[in-house]
Amino acid sequence: MASHDQLVIFLHGMGASSAQLMPLASSWRPQLPNTRFVAPDAPMHHRYGHEWFSTEGNPLDPARIRTAREASDALISDVVRREGFAEAHERVAFVGVSQGAIVALDAVASGRWSVGALVAFSGLLPPQPVSPLSMNTPILLIHGENDTTIPPLASRLAAAQLGTAGFKVELDVERGTGHTISRAGAQKALSFLKKNLL
């Protein structure tokens, strides 16, 4: 049985680690009472930290992303089970950043995970058929207009593709923001989680 009412799972970016997203959890905790925040390290090692899939050669090769599904699903499943939410996915949220956002979007769009909410910062949706199995998951895409790592067009395309498939999608492209989580973006994500998870 879960000791908290909600679970937020952070999926960090390439070369990062779980520790880098915990300050965001600390800032959200007062507004998301009785919520458990977990930020696992991605399953693959990167020279600067961890990664969800290999980026050698073409870093956005859809085949690489598909190959990494088993490891990322196993890691997320372990967190969900350990925290007591195996039968309550509707009270689980994914918050992904960059490569973590790609993994989270792939997990939901493919129909493998139907969760209570998904926030993707600076991500993209790998080319694939979108499954209706997870259509109940509301999605917020936040992207910096000045992002030169993953262009904001990626989130615009993802919003269009997911929306066409029937998902409830919100898109916020932030002027003057690069490949990062801005203060305004963090606040918008918090409001979205409060609306959809509490």
TAZI-V618458 format. One record per pair of residues at least 24 apart in sequence whose C-alpha atoms are under 8 Angstrom apart, sorted by the first residue. I is the first residue (numbers start at 0). J is the second residue. Records with the same first field share a line. If there is no record, write none. Layout:
I: J  J
This chain:
0: 83  84
1: 82  83  84
2: 82  83
3: 33  34  35
4: 33  34  35  90
5: 33  34  35  90  91  92  196  197
6: 34  35  36  37  82  84  90  91  92
7: 34  35  36  37  91  92  93  94
8: 36  37  38  39  91  92  93  94
9: 36  37  38  39  93  94  95  99
10: 38  39  40  41  93  94  95  96  99  100  102  103
11: 38  40  41  95  96  97  98  99  100
12: 50  95  96  97  98  99  100
13: 45  48  49  50  51  97  98  99
14: 45  46  47  48  49  50
15: 47  48  49  50
16: 40  41  48  49
23: 185
27: 189
30: 189  193
31: 193  197
37: 78
39: 74  78
41: 71
42: 70  71  74
50: 98
51: 98  99  102
59: 125
61: 125  126
64: 102  125
68: 102  106
71: 102
72: 106
88: 113  114  115
89: 113  114  115  116  196
90: 114  115  196
91: 115  116  196
92: 116  117  118  192  196
93: 117  118
94: 118  119  120
95: 119  120  122
96: 120  121  122
97: 121  122  123  149  178
98: 122
101: 125
107: 133  136
108: 133  161
109: 133
115: 195  196
116: 192  195  196
118: 188
120: 179  180
121: 146  149  151  154  178  179
122: 149  153  154
123: 149  153  154  157
124: 153  154  156  157
129: 160  161  164
130: 164
131: 164  165
134: 165  166  167
135: 166  167
136: 166  167
137: 166  167  168  195
138: 166  167  168  169
139: 168  169  170  171  188  191
140: 168  169  170  171
141: 170  171  172  173  184
142: 171  172  173  176  177  178
143: 172  173  174  175  176  177  178  179
144: 172  173  174  175  176  177
145: 174  175  176  177  178
146: 176  177  178
147: 177  178
148: 178
149: 178
